[in-house]
Amino acid sequence: MGGFLRVAHRILITLILLFAVLGSLSAQEIKLGSVAPEASPWGRALNDLALEWRNISNGRIRVRVYHNAIAGDETDILRKMRIGQLQAAVLTSSGMKQVVPEVFSVSVPLMISSEDELDYVMERIQPDIEQEFENNRLHVLAWSRAGWVHFFSKQPVYYPEDLKAQRLAADPSDEELLQAFRIMGYRPIPVPQQELLTSLNSGLVDAFYTSPLVAAGFQWFGLAPNMLGLKVAPFLGAIVITDSAWRRIPDSMKDELLAAADAVSAKIEDEVHALEAEALATMERFGLTIQELTPEMEAAWASDVERYSEAMLGVFEPEMTARVRGLLREFNSR
């Protein structure tokens, strides 16, 4: 009887271990960090992506999204990805540049000024950027765009001299932008995002740059009720996954999973465009004035930017910045 019990015990342990192994093979959890609020277009789209991936994989891949910067800021998220606590993330240009500095060349202030220019540039540099991510053991699942960055100010801004007379809040983590604005003759003041409202209220700063959605969401426009129609830079984002997590996913699923990620990215862009228009209309009802560009103003800004174009090569990644500039010349000479 004792021998039978010992055999039965070994069989039971073997079955438990087998089920554990099968369970680990059948379900892969991907923890994804995001600084965006869950109620935002990004948050809702990520929840949709988690559901899509679960359905595509018949429950074998489960994405758990940590919204609202619960996993920390983008620097924290990248650190946690390196040590395996997170397997995926949504990154803005600020986070992506920590992995691939060349990404930030697209964010040189006042260099790219239209969706058509951005399309032309990204179509040509995107494969190389993605390869650099792979060299750093990350895969880009999808790119997204979240509108354009604009200048908001207490006093109206029409020409570069108007903005140079005001103190411009700049995110201290964006060292390249701080340096670029100093070179261009502006007066950037390092102010963390969470301190901007207080800094505007106290008079420490008079202006800032961000997307209309962010300005509306945080109510910053109430203290800086003027927005220049000039596009400062595109607001880019990307969904990335670690190499180790991506390799664990069966190849037979990958095309469909990537297609789902692309669909989610397109949904973000569509929703952001609609929400941005709504945000601008709402802010105008509550006192925002938009200074639209005249041909004379546009020429003045273009001339001012051109004066400092060579100096920007010493601030942003020089080879990619020069390449982007060449692509823009190519696009505009067609």
GIQUIPE-V918979 format. One record per residue. N is the residue number from 1. RES is the residue in one letter. OMEGA is omega as a letter, one per 40 degrees, with the letter a starting at -180 (999 if undefined). Layout:
N:RES:OMEGA
N:RES:OMEGA
This chain:
1:M:i
2:G:i
3:G:i
4:F:a
5:L:i
6:R:i
7:V:i
8:A:i
9:H:i
10:R:i
11:I:a
12:L:i
13:I:i
14:T:i
15:L:i
16:I:i
17:L:i
18:L:i
19:F:i
20:A:i
21:V:i
22:L:i
23:G:a
24:S:i
25:L:a
26:S:a
27:A:i
28:Q:i
29:E:i
30:I:i
31:K:a
32:L:i
33:G:i
34:S:i
35:V:a
36:A:i
37:P:a
38:E:a
39:A:a
40:S:i
41:P:i
42:W:a
43:G:a
44:R:a
45:A:i
46:L:i
47:N:i
48:D:a
49:L:i
50:A:i
51:L:a
52:E:a
53:W:i
54:R:i
55:N:a
56:I:a
57:S:a
58:N:i
59:G:a
60:R:i
61:I:a
62:R:i
63:V:i
64:R:a
65:V:i
66:Y:a
67:H:i
68:N:i
69:A:i
70:I:i
71:A:a
72:G:i
73:D:a
74:E:i
75:T:i
76:D:a
77:I:i
78:L:i
79:R:a
80:K:i
81:M:a
82:R:a
83:I:i
84:G:i
85:Q:i
86:L:i
87:Q:a
88:A:a
89:A:i
90:V:a
91:L:i
92:T:i
93:S:a
94:S:i
95:G:a
96:M:a
97:K:i
98:Q:i
99:V:a
100:V:a
101:P:a
102:E:a
103:V:a
104:F:i
105:S:i
106:V:a
107:S:i
108:V:a
109:P:i
110:L:i
111:M:i
112:I:a
113:S:i
114:S:i
115:E:i
116:D:i
117:E:a
118:L:i
119:D:a
120:Y:a
121:V:a
122:M:i
123:E:a
124:R:a
125:I:a
126:Q:i
127:P:a
128:D:i
129:I:a
130:E:i
131:Q:i
132:E:i
133:F:i
134:E:i
135:N:i
136:N:i
137:R:i
138:L:i
139:H:i
140:V:i
141:L:a
142:A:i
143:W:i
144:S:i
145:R:a
146:A:i
147:G:a
148:W:i
149:V:i
150:H:i
151:F:i
152:F:a
153:S:i
154:K:i
155:Q:a
156:P:i
157:V:i
158:Y:a
159:Y:i
160:P:a
161:E:i
162:D:i
163:L:a
164:K:i
165:A:a
166:Q:i
167:R:a
168:L:i
169:A:i
170:A:i
171:D:a
172:P:i
173:S:i
174:D:a
175:E:a
176:E:a
177:L:i
178:L:a
179:Q:a
180:A:a
181:F:i
182:R:i
183:I:a
184:M:i
185:G:i
186:Y:a
187:R:a
188:P:i
189:I:i
190:P:a
191:V:i
192:P:a
193:Q:a
194:Q:a
195:E:a
196:L:a
197:L:i
198:T:a
199:S:i
200:L:a
201:N:a
202:S:a
203:G:i
204:L:i
205:V:a
206:D:a
207:A:i
208:F:i
209:Y:i
210:T:i
211:S:i
212:P:i
213:L:a
214:V:i
215:A:i
216:A:a
217:G:a
218:F:i
219:Q:a
220:W:a
221:F:i
222:G:i
223:L:i
224:A:a
225:P:i
226:N:i
227:M:i
228:L:a
229:G:a
230:L:i
231:K:a
232:V:a
233:A:i
234:P:i
235:F:a
236:L:i
237:G:i
238:A:i
239:I:a
240:V:i
241:I:a
242:T:a
243:D:a
244:S:i
245:A:a
246:W:a
247:R:i
248:R:i
249:I:i
250:P:a
251:D:a
252:S:a
253:M:a
254:K:a
255:D:a
256:E:i
257:L:i
258:L:i
259:A:i
260:A:i
261:A:i
262:D:i
263:A:i
264:V:i
265:S:i
266:A:i
267:K:i
268:I:a
269:E:i
270:D:a
271:E:a
272:V:i
273:H:a
274:A:a
275:L:i
276:E:i
277:A:i
278:E:a
279:A:i
280:L:i
281:A:i
282:T:a
283:M:i
284:E:i
285:R:a
286:F:i
287:G:i
288:L:i
289:T:i
290:I:i
291:Q:i
292:E:a
293:L:i
294:T:i
295:P:i
296:E:i
297:M:a
298:E:i
299:A:i
300:A:i
301:W:i
302:A:i
303:S:a
304:D:i
305:V:a
306:E:a
307:R:a
308:Y:a
309:S:a
310:E:a
311:A:a
312:M:i
313:L:i
314:G:a
315:V:i
316:F:a
317:E:a
318:P:a
319:E:a
320:M:i
321:T:i
322:A:i
323:R:i
324:V:i
325:R:i
326:G:i
327:L:i
328:L:i
329:R:i
330:E:a
331:F:a
332:N:i
333:S:a
334:R:999
